[in-house]
Amino acid sequence: MSNAKSSTLRVIIENVYSAKDHANGIQILMAHLEKPDCPIRSLEAIGIVMRAKQCPTLLALQKYLTNSWFRYEMGPVNRRSRY
């Protein structure tokens, strides 16, 4: 993931952490992803929104976005790579 995508996702996460509730968090996410200058491709954005909408609570949404950002920053982690 490019630095622009990573920093965009980080901005989204910071804003979602200040959301009042789950619906507000989804609105914040979608507003950022729908901006014309958003570096996250439309197919990636659709996948992010679909999975985010499956999160039942604001806390679950925050965890999902944070874990996504970690995956983009550090790459996949599996049991063998930890040792």
C-alpha positions as CSV (number, residue, x, y, z in Angstrom):
1,M,0.0,0.0,0.0
2,S,1.3,3.4,-0.8
3,N,2.0,6.1,1.8
4,A,-1.0,8.1,0.5
5,K,-3.4,5.2,1.0
6,S,-1.9,4.4,4.4
7,S,-2.2,8.0,5.6
8,T,-5.7,8.3,4.2
9,L,-6.7,5.2,6.2
10,R,-5.1,6.7,9.3
11,V,-7.0,9.9,8.9
12,I,-10.3,7.9,8.6
13,I,-9.4,5.9,11.7
14,E,-8.8,9.0,13.7
15,N,-12.1,10.5,12.7
16,V,-14.0,7.2,13.3
17,Y,-12.6,7.1,16.8
18,S,-14.3,10.4,17.5
19,A,-17.6,9.2,16.1
20,K,-20.7,9.3,18.3
21,D,-22.1,6.0,17.3
22,H,-21.8,3.2,14.7
23,A,-24.0,5.0,12.0
24,N,-21.9,8.1,12.4
25,G,-18.7,6.1,12.0
26,I,-20.0,4.5,8.8
27,Q,-20.9,8.0,7.5
28,I,-17.4,9.3,8.3
29,L,-15.8,6.3,6.5
30,M,-18.0,6.7,3.4
31,A,-17.5,10.5,3.2
32,H,-13.7,10.0,3.1
33,L,-13.8,7.1,0.6
34,E,-16.2,9.0,-1.7
35,K,-13.9,12.1,-2.0
36,P,-12.6,12.4,-5.6
37,D,-9.0,12.8,-4.5
38,C,-9.1,9.6,-2.3
39,P,-6.1,7.4,-3.2
40,I,-8.0,4.2,-2.2
41,R,-9.3,2.6,-5.4
42,S,-13.0,2.2,-5.8
43,L,-12.9,-1.6,-5.6
44,E,-10.9,-1.5,-2.4
45,A,-13.3,1.2,-1.0
46,I,-16.3,-1.0,-1.8
47,G,-14.8,-3.9,0.0
48,I,-13.9,-1.7,3.0
49,V,-17.4,-0.3,3.2
50,M,-19.0,-3.8,2.9
51,R,-16.9,-5.3,5.7
52,A,-17.4,-2.1,7.8
53,K,-21.1,-2.4,7.5
54,Q,-21.0,-5.9,8.9
55,C,-19.4,-4.7,12.1
56,P,-22.3,-4.7,14.7
57,T,-21.0,-1.9,17.0
58,L,-18.8,1.2,16.8
59,L,-16.1,-0.6,18.8
60,A,-16.1,-3.5,16.2
61,L,-15.8,-0.9,13.4
62,Q,-12.9,0.8,15.1
63,K,-11.2,-2.5,15.6
64,Y,-11.7,-3.5,12.0
65,L,-10.3,-0.3,10.6
66,T,-7.3,-0.3,12.9
67,N,-6.5,-4.0,12.1
68,S,-6.9,-3.1,8.4
69,W,-4.4,-0.3,8.8
70,F,-2.0,-2.6,10.6
71,R,-2.2,-5.2,7.8
72,Y,-1.5,-2.5,5.2
73,E,1.4,-1.1,7.2
74,M,3.1,-4.3,8.3
75,G,1.9,-6.9,5.8
76,P,0.2,-10.2,6.6
77,V,1.2,-11.9,9.9
78,N,0.8,-15.6,10.3
79,R,2.0,-18.0,12.9
80,R,5.3,-18.9,11.2
81,S,6.4,-15.3,10.7
82,R,6.1,-14.5,14.4
83,Y,8.8,-17.0,15.4
